[in-house]
Structure formats: C-alpha cells, structure tokens
C-alpha cells in the first residue's frame, strides 16, 4: 500500500510492517462491522414487511437470534458482485452512496432533537451540535468531491440505488391499503 511504502521509507522495514498490520486490523474490523450490521438492514425491513419475502427474511436463528436468512441473502448478493470482477468500481459506487446516507443520518440528529425532544436517548452525541456539524461538512465534502471528480461512478451509484425505488413504492402502496383497513 502507499501508506506502507511511505512508512518503509521514513521508518525502515519495521515501520512499513507496522503500518501494514494496522491497515489489516482496520480493514478486518470494518468488514466485521459491516457483516454484523449489514444483515440487520434487510431483517429490519422484513420485520416491517417492507421487502418481498419478508416472512422468510424476518426469521431469526433460534439459538443465536441472528437473522440468518438475511445473511444468506447478502451472501448471494455478494457472490454475484464478486463474479462481476469490478471490485474498484463496486467500492467506488458503494462508498459514494453510503456517504449520502451518512449525511442524511447526521442531519437526522438535528431533526429528531427538534421534532421529538422528549424521545429517550440512551446515547447522546458528545459536544452537540459541533460533532454533527463537522460530520455533515465532512460528509458533504466527500459526496460533492465524488460528484465532481468521478461523475460516472456517482451517477452509476445513484442509478443502482434508485433501482430499489420501484420495489419500495410497490410495497408502500400495500402498506397504505393495510393501514386503511383494506385487504391485500
């Protein structure tokens, strides 16, 4: 990696090795976090019946209470993406879209504090409002920088994300019928 090469020049072979080990630990920690949280997204949507196959996706393992079926779905999607062979482009598309959602989450901190001031908050953002403001500025920088430096990847990332809208809209109209007392 470039970081390991620089550390190797500045600090010798030991410095390069230390940086490489640090990068590996960071990568494995990130992957572990995405594995643990990734399968919870389709599970949470399935619990609210917002996905096709919600009954199957909302099942938890009887022993570990892990959403195994949601994990299987993500494994299938991952295998399909692996066989595409375009890893750099896939990560570029994914990271751009993820940062859009991160920025919306950072804004949500302010929205929830205003609209639901009495809501229980087991976790409070330290140094509020400074930290969310810095997060929003940094996130917007990443999003706009990607839009201007990699417009093709940004556009493709948005298209891939928007492909899910027809499924959502179809399911959303089904929810309204249920809420109004109509049968599906």
N, C-alpha and C positions, 0 to 999 in steps of 0.2 A: 504494500500500500504506500501511497505517497507519504503519509504520516510516519510510517516505519522507516522509510528511506531517509527522511529528514532527521529523525531521531538517531538513526545509524550514523549519519554524518556528524551530527552535533555531539552525541554521547557515546559513539562507538557501537560495536555489535550488541552489547548488553542493553543499550538504550533502545535500539531497534526491536529487540526481542520483547522488552517490557511493553513497548507501545503496541506491538502485535498481540500480545496476550491481553492487554487492556481492551483492544478493539474486539477481540474474540469474546471476551466476557460481556462486553456491551451488546454485541450482536446476539449472543445466546440469551441474554436477559430480555432483550426486546422481542425476540421470537417467542420466548416463553410467555411474555405478557400478551402478545397477540393471539397465541394459541388459547390461553385461558379466557381472554375476553372475546375473541372472535366468535367462538361457538355460542356465546351468550346472546349475541345480537339476533341471529335467526330464531333462537329459542324464545327470547322476549317478544319478538314479533309474532311468533306462533302462539304463544300463550294468549295474546290479544286477538288471535285469529286473523292476522294481517298478511299471512302468506298462504299460497296454495300448499296443501299438505300439512296444514297447521297441526292437525291431530297427531301426525307422526313426528313432526319436528318438536313438539312440545313435551315429548316424553323424556323423563329423567331416568338415569340408572337407579335401580332400587338400592344398590349398595352404596354408591358414591355420590348420588344426587347430581351427577354430571349430565348435561344434555348430549348424550352420546349420538343420537340421530342428527342433531345439528352439527356435531363434529364430523360425522360421516359425510354430510352434505358439503361441508367446507373442504374435506379431503378430496372429494370428487371434483369440485371446482378447481382446487389447487393442482390436481393431476392434469386436468385439461389445460390449465395455464402453463404448467411445466412443459408439456409437449408442444406448446406453441414455440418454445425456444427463444423468445424475445424478452429475456429477463430484464435488461436495462430499460426497455420501453415500458414493460409492465410496471416496474418500480416507479418510473417517472410519472406514469398515468396515476398510479395509486397514491403516491405521495402528494401530488397536486390536489387531488380530490379530498384526501384525508385532511389536508390543511384548510380547505374550505369549511369542512365540518368542525374542525377545531375552532376556527374563528367564530362560527355560529355558537359553539358551546361557550366560548369566552364571553360573547355578548349576552348569552342566556343568564350568566351570573348577575348582570345588572337588571335584566328583565324580571327575573324571579324575585330579586330583592325588592323591586318596586311593586310588582303585581301581587306578590304573596309574602308580605313582610312577616307574617306570623308563622310561616312554614318552619317546621322543625329542621334544623341544620346540624346534623351530627359532625359535619366537617365545615369549618369556617376558613375562608380564604385569608391567608395571612396578609397583612398590610393592605387590606382592601381600601380603596379602589386601585392602588398603584399596581399591584401584580396583574390583575385582569387587563388594565390599560396597556401595560408593557406587552402582555401576551397578545392582545389584539393588534397592536402596532407591528410586532414581530411576525405574527401570522399573516397580516395583510401584506407585509413586505414580501414574504415567501410566495404568496398567491400571485401578486402583481408582477413580481420578478419572473416567475414561471410563465405568466401570460405573455410577457414581452420578449423573454429570451427563448422560450420553447412554445410558441403558439400552437404548433401542430399537436404536440403532446398534450397541452392544456385542452385543446378542442376535443381531441380523442377521449381524454379522461372524462370530460363533461358528457360526451355522447354515450360512453359506456355507462355512466351513472344514470343518465336520463332514460336509458333503456328500461330501467325498473319502474318508471312512472306509469306506464300503462297497467302493469300488474297492480300497483298501488291504487290507482284510480278505480280499477275494476273492483278490487276488494273494498275500497272506501264506500262505493255506492251500495255494496252489500251490507256494510255496517249501518248505513242510514236506514235501510229497509228494516233491519232488525230493531234499531232504536225507535222507529215509528210504529212498531208492532206488526209489521208485515212479515210474511214468511219468505224464506229464501227460495 
